[in-house]
């Protein structure tokens, strides 16, 4: 309580006045102190598994938090369960949520991509103040993010579109994060993200990606590569099972061997080893064999392929993986046609010695995996110049080296390649990758040709072979395509022997 000196003595006693001023200053300081102490550092909207784990990660790293979920019962459940005893409080309304946060506010949204994200932005915007920052950690379409960054930044709020990878475990223990937006907005959350991110031997798996929707663009391409590698491993499994009649444990053993190599050591190979060796508790059979062969998809693989085509980048391995999911969804049609055009019994062919890691198959999988990364990196380089993202390719490899679904030893080689030559046209031009391709392409070709002869679809392996063969062919037959275009539509063509644009009267 501050006691104001009586008016009569105030003018006479400057000492009393000084005491009064000091008391006021001290009280203001205390008020400010308690005000900031009671406000949380970080806010999270959306208590799905990813949201829960990310807020627990932030809190573990010293950021007191407030959470908001559309249904308050979910918030209560969290606070009484996993959030119990943590420096995390809940809010019933967005207004209460915003009021509980220190300024400038840092708010992570983990809600469904699309209209749900727009709705949250609209609803919360009325409570935000200048400098407050919204982070979208969902798998948003990068063009939506471009629009949101522009709108929100024009209202003096910050907006970061951030790809987050690593699934539920990654979110809790350390995800790989791809934040894009203005550099100033990123700087405001750098320390938070750096603490939360996965770490590898040479640093954290987060860095400023670039402006606008670049963070979500990079995450989309990450997922395109993820689709590719998942399908490649599924094709390898299919060959082991159908050609060699291997059981789950035997197949798992081979993936275990692969996971100990410099070329294939990766998270996806590691979980394939686990998936193949896991038995169903009720039937004691391998669970994988009980799963319906229809793959789901949420859109990022499709966006990757569409973006690649828009940018004019060749991505046959990634496209094949997307198409394989589409074909897999035609279950009823496939069952019917299998009866009308039956396959011959599969004749055994050489896939290599199991105890030695099935060398020919290993080589095929290595090259298709390299192709998946190479095509993804190509999309990024092209997008970097066309969309003015200014992407730092070695830094993206760094972000992906830990925490994310496509983390692998190969990413170190990819990082080295782009460090050596930041303008690398394709990984195939790097000496190490060039040598990998030269020494393994014969085995890829023999696996693809034997599989094709046996009637086993290997879309990613075969498109990789076509991709590499096209890359190493100086003269492709598109001269004839040009002739046809000119013949029916006078589209003109260029010549190999002189400069200029030419037309022939083909129907003379
Ligand atoms: C990740 C994953 C994650 C999610 C994919 C799945 O990096 O953690 O990519 O984001 O698993 O979106 O995508 P599909 O359902 O399309 O396979």
Boltz pocket constraint, residues with backbone or C-beta under 6 A from the ligand:
constraints:
  - pocket:
      binder: B
      contacts: [[A, 139], [A, 164], [A, 165], [A, 166], [A, 167], [A, 223], [A, 226], [A, 296], [A, 297], [A, 298], [A, 299], [A, 300], [A, 301], [A, 404], [A, 405]]
      max_distance: 6.0
